[in-house]
């Protein structure tokens, strides 16, 4: 019994010493981090800095982190399970951690729409959030330091297709050599240049444009130079054949630095811009050929 009381007393003494020492936490979180929470280990999302200065403590301090995720209006949408939290050993001075360690995604219990969205897409929906991190003793009953940091998940405006415009008719004499695709840039700008992936689908006889877009294999699927908004297609299709007046539908898929589709208001479009349809027109049709032969 005396041994048990001694252990309790020693534990209490260590807690008092840690409290008397100086522990501070600083969330150097990007105000617009990546929406995919699994990517928060990337330096672009920021760092968590925990500073430990010895008071009456000798050596290192052992602590846990308690994380709370709040949506707009201070509504709690996720909280970590302190009993399952990892124990961190703080050395005297500055201790650096990734934002993934601050978030504790594997130990974060989400609820409601946030849980549904994360399970379906792996990311948070666009909106205003707050991340609160508390440094606590290993039993979780004493808060040693805390900080709350706001952040915003951006909803991007995907590029608009410019050339060929929807309904455009291209001359087969030019299109047999090359077709130039142009589009607007992603809005707002991102810290890292996005990648634009150009996809072209042939509209087969009896198909609607959207049937071709959703069901056909792309005849062009290439990425433009990172950050550029133009791609020149060196074509090799039989466009001068008078029977080959073809219709195509094209789009641009915008990808982030990790190769993930950039999020937009419509999470089902996978970062693809509103598609456009264009037609290859053979200016030297059968009627014109017959006239040339008569001459």
VMD Tcl script that draws the C-alpha trace (Angstrom):
set ca {
  {0.00 0.00 0.00}
  {2.83 2.37 0.88}
  {4.55 1.50 -2.41}
  {1.33 2.29 -4.31}
  {0.96 5.64 -2.53}
  {4.59 6.41 -3.33}
  {3.99 5.81 -7.05}
  {0.95 8.12 -7.00}
  {2.90 10.78 -5.15}
  {5.78 10.50 -7.60}
  {3.42 10.75 -10.56}
  {1.80 13.85 -9.08}
  {5.22 15.36 -8.44}
  {6.25 14.83 -12.07}
  {3.01 16.43 -13.29}
  {3.62 19.46 -11.09}
  {7.17 19.73 -12.41}
  {6.02 19.59 -16.04}
  {3.38 22.22 -15.35}
  {6.02 24.41 -13.71}
  {8.26 24.01 -16.77}
  {7.44 26.04 -19.86}
  {5.80 24.24 -22.78}
  {4.39 26.20 -25.70}
  {2.81 24.99 -28.93}
  {2.77 26.96 -32.16}
  {0.69 25.81 -35.14}
  {2.44 27.25 -38.18}
  {-0.42 26.00 -40.33}
  {-0.87 27.11 -43.93}
  {-4.04 29.22 -44.00}
  {-5.10 27.29 -47.12}
  {-3.74 23.75 -46.66}
  {-4.32 20.81 -48.96}
  {-7.89 19.51 -48.67}
  {-6.70 15.87 -48.68}
  {-6.01 15.30 -45.01}
  {-3.70 12.38 -45.73}
  {-1.34 14.88 -47.40}
  {-0.85 17.06 -44.33}
  {2.58 15.54 -43.79}
  {3.81 17.65 -46.71}
  {5.82 20.72 -45.65}
  {3.60 22.97 -47.80}
  {0.89 22.56 -45.13}
  {3.11 23.93 -42.36}
  {4.64 22.65 -39.14}
  {3.78 22.26 -35.48}
  {6.42 23.64 -33.12}
  {6.49 22.60 -29.47}
  {9.03 24.38 -27.29}
  {10.04 22.80 -23.99}
  {12.07 24.74 -21.43}
  {13.00 22.92 -18.24}
  {11.64 24.14 -14.96}
  {12.00 21.62 -12.16}
  {12.07 18.81 -14.71}
  {15.27 16.89 -15.25}
  {15.79 15.38 -18.69}
  {12.90 15.02 -21.14}
  {9.13 15.39 -20.87}
  {6.57 12.89 -22.08}
  {3.29 14.27 -23.41}
  {0.31 13.46 -25.58}
  {-1.62 15.60 -28.09}
  {-5.37 16.16 -28.03}
  {-6.72 17.39 -31.35}
  {-10.09 19.00 -32.03}
  {-11.37 19.97 -35.48}
  {-14.05 22.66 -35.63}
  {-16.16 23.89 -38.52}
  {-17.66 27.35 -38.94}
  {-19.58 28.45 -35.85}
  {-17.25 26.53 -33.51}
  {-19.08 23.29 -34.25}
  {-16.91 20.31 -33.30}
  {-16.74 17.88 -36.22}
  {-13.84 15.76 -35.01}
  {-11.81 14.97 -31.89}
  {-8.93 12.63 -31.14}
  {-9.14 9.76 -28.68}
  {-6.66 10.70 -25.96}
  {-6.39 7.10 -24.76}
  {-5.13 6.00 -28.18}
  {-2.87 9.01 -28.71}
  {0.82 8.50 -29.25}
  {3.22 9.49 -26.46}
  {5.79 12.09 -27.55}
  {9.08 12.68 -25.79}
  {10.02 16.36 -25.81}
  {13.65 17.36 -25.69}
  {14.67 20.68 -24.24}
  {14.34 23.44 -26.81}
  {12.43 23.35 -30.10}
  {10.63 20.16 -31.18}
  {9.35 20.09 -34.77}
  {6.40 18.04 -36.00}
  {4.44 17.79 -39.25}
  {0.87 19.03 -39.45}
  {-0.14 15.39 -39.95}
  {1.10 14.67 -36.42}
  {-0.90 17.63 -35.13}
  {-4.02 16.48 -36.98}
  {-3.74 12.81 -35.88}
  {-5.92 11.65 -38.76}
  {-5.68 7.97 -37.80}
  {-6.84 8.86 -34.29}
  {-9.35 11.56 -35.27}
  {-12.99 10.58 -34.80}
  {-15.06 12.60 -37.29}
  {-18.83 12.91 -37.37}
  {-21.67 14.02 -39.65}
  {-21.00 15.44 -43.12}
  {-17.26 15.69 -42.49}
  {-17.05 11.92 -41.94}
  {-19.13 11.17 -45.04}
  {-17.09 13.51 -47.23}
  {-13.79 12.15 -45.93}
  {-14.84 8.55 -46.53}
  {-16.04 9.36 -50.07}
  {-13.34 11.76 -51.24}
  {-10.52 11.69 -48.66}
  {-10.77 15.45 -48.12}
  {-12.62 18.18 -46.28}
  {-15.34 20.12 -48.06}
  {-14.65 23.76 -48.91}
  {-15.20 26.09 -45.98}
  {-13.78 27.71 -42.83}
  {-12.31 25.49 -40.10}
  {-10.27 25.65 -36.91}
  {-7.64 23.22 -35.67}
  {-7.12 23.09 -31.91}
  {-4.17 21.19 -30.47}
  {-3.64 20.70 -26.73}
  {-0.43 19.34 -25.26}
  {-1.39 17.23 -22.24}
  {0.32 14.97 -19.75}
  {0.30 11.25 -20.58}
  {-2.80 10.58 -18.47}
  {-4.61 13.34 -20.39}
  {-5.97 15.20 -17.36}
  {-3.64 18.23 -17.36}
  {-3.40 20.65 -20.27}
  {0.17 21.94 -20.56}
  {-0.25 24.13 -23.66}
  {-2.83 24.77 -26.35}
  {-3.35 26.72 -29.54}
  {-6.19 27.10 -32.03}
  {-5.46 28.05 -35.62}
  {-8.05 28.89 -38.32}
  {-7.69 27.60 -41.86}
  {-9.72 27.60 -45.04}
  {-10.33 24.83 -47.55}
  {-10.58 26.51 -50.94}
  {-13.15 25.75 -53.61}
  {-11.49 26.38 -56.96}
  {-12.96 27.64 -60.20}
  {-11.79 25.17 -62.81}
  {-10.40 26.38 -66.14}
  {-12.78 27.38 -68.92}
  {-12.12 25.93 -72.37}
  {-11.36 28.61 -74.95}
  {-9.98 27.04 -78.14}
  {-11.53 25.09 -79.79}
  {-14.68 26.70 -78.41}
  {-17.86 24.68 -78.00}
  {-19.39 24.23 -81.47}
  {-16.20 25.21 -83.32}
  {-15.54 23.88 -86.82}
  {-11.90 23.21 -87.69}
  {-10.49 23.04 -91.21}
  {-9.23 19.54 -91.94}
  {-6.30 20.95 -93.93}
  {-4.98 22.51 -90.71}
  {-6.24 19.89 -88.28}
  {-4.46 17.09 -90.14}
  {-1.18 18.56 -88.90}
  {-2.03 20.07 -85.54}
  {-4.82 21.28 -83.28}
  {-4.13 23.90 -80.62}
  {-6.00 23.72 -77.32}
  {-6.19 26.73 -74.99}
  {-7.93 27.29 -71.66}
  {-7.97 29.74 -68.74}
  {-5.95 29.13 -65.59}
  {-7.15 27.78 -62.25}
  {-8.73 30.39 -59.95}
  {-7.48 31.27 -57.38}
  {-3.79 30.59 -57.95}
  {-2.18 27.81 -55.94}
  {1.18 27.86 -54.18}
  {2.38 25.12 -56.53}
  {1.75 25.22 -60.28}
  {-1.07 22.85 -61.28}
  {-0.83 20.25 -64.01}
  {-3.36 20.37 -66.84}
  {-4.31 17.11 -68.52}
  {-5.90 17.43 -71.98}
  {-8.35 14.70 -72.99}
  {-10.11 14.32 -76.34}
  {-12.82 11.76 -77.10}
  {-14.22 10.89 -80.53}
  {-18.02 11.05 -80.79}
  {-18.98 7.91 -82.69}
  {-22.09 7.64 -84.93}
  {-25.23 7.28 -82.82}
  {-23.57 8.68 -79.68}
  {-24.41 11.87 -77.85}
  {-21.40 14.00 -76.84}
  {-21.79 13.11 -73.17}
  {-22.07 9.39 -73.96}
  {-18.74 9.64 -75.75}
  {-17.25 11.69 -72.92}
  {-18.27 9.23 -70.23}
  {-17.88 5.96 -72.10}
  {-15.19 6.18 -74.77}
  {-11.45 5.78 -74.37}
  {-9.67 9.10 -75.03}
  {-7.82 9.35 -78.34}
  {-5.69 12.05 -76.71}
  {-4.68 11.96 -73.05}
  {-1.63 14.13 -72.45}
  {-0.42 16.69 -69.92}
  {0.65 20.19 -70.84}
  {3.88 21.68 -69.52}
  {3.24 22.36 -65.82}
  {1.54 25.69 -65.29}
  {0.93 26.40 -69.01}
  {-2.58 26.78 -70.43}
  {-1.94 25.56 -73.98}
  {-1.31 22.23 -75.65}
  {-0.52 21.58 -79.34}
  {-1.70 18.21 -80.60}
  {0.32 16.79 -83.49}
  {-2.48 14.82 -85.06}
  {-2.29 11.72 -87.24}
  {-5.96 11.14 -88.06}
  {-7.49 10.72 -91.58}
  {-9.09 14.16 -91.55}
  {-8.88 14.87 -95.33}
  {-11.10 11.93 -96.19}
  {-14.47 13.42 -97.19}
  {-16.15 10.67 -95.16}
  {-14.15 11.64 -92.07}
  {-15.94 14.82 -90.99}
  {-15.57 13.91 -87.34}
  {-16.89 15.24 -84.07}
  {-14.93 15.33 -80.86}
  {-15.48 16.37 -77.27}
  {-12.59 17.62 -75.13}
  {-11.83 18.73 -71.62}
  {-9.01 19.65 -69.26}
  {-8.45 17.88 -65.95}
  {-6.62 20.00 -63.36}
  {-4.29 18.14 -61.00}
  {-2.44 19.36 -57.92}
  {1.22 18.77 -57.07}
  {0.40 15.27 -55.81}
  {-1.47 14.33 -58.98}
  {-4.89 14.56 -57.31}
  {-7.81 16.27 -59.06}
  {-8.23 19.83 -57.78}
  {-11.46 20.15 -55.74}
  {-14.35 22.24 -57.03}
  {-17.98 22.79 -56.06}
  {-18.89 19.60 -57.92}
  {-16.79 16.88 -56.29}
  {-17.99 14.31 -58.85}
  {-16.27 15.87 -61.86}
  {-12.78 14.83 -60.71}
  {-11.26 18.21 -61.54}
  {-12.51 18.18 -65.16}
  {-13.69 21.38 -66.78}
  {-17.02 21.67 -68.58}
  {-16.32 19.88 -71.90}
  {-16.63 21.40 -75.38}
  {-17.52 19.84 -78.73}
  {-15.74 20.61 -82.00}
  {-16.03 19.28 -85.54}
  {-13.42 18.66 -88.23}
  {-14.77 20.02 -91.54}
  {-13.31 18.88 -94.85}
  {-13.45 22.07 -96.96}
  {-12.60 19.99 -100.04}
  {-15.75 17.88 -99.92}
  {-16.89 15.38 -102.52}
  {-18.74 18.07 -104.51}
  {-15.65 20.28 -104.73}
  {-13.49 17.31 -105.80}
  {-15.85 16.48 -108.64}
  {-15.71 20.10 -109.81}
  {-11.90 20.09 -109.74}
  {-11.82 16.84 -111.76}
  {-14.17 18.35 -114.42}
  {-11.86 21.31 -114.79}
}
mol new
graphics top color blue
foreach p $ca { graphics top sphere $p radius 0.5 }
foreach p [lrange $ca 0 end-1] q [lrange $ca 1 end] { graphics top cylinder $p $q radius 0.2 }
display resetview
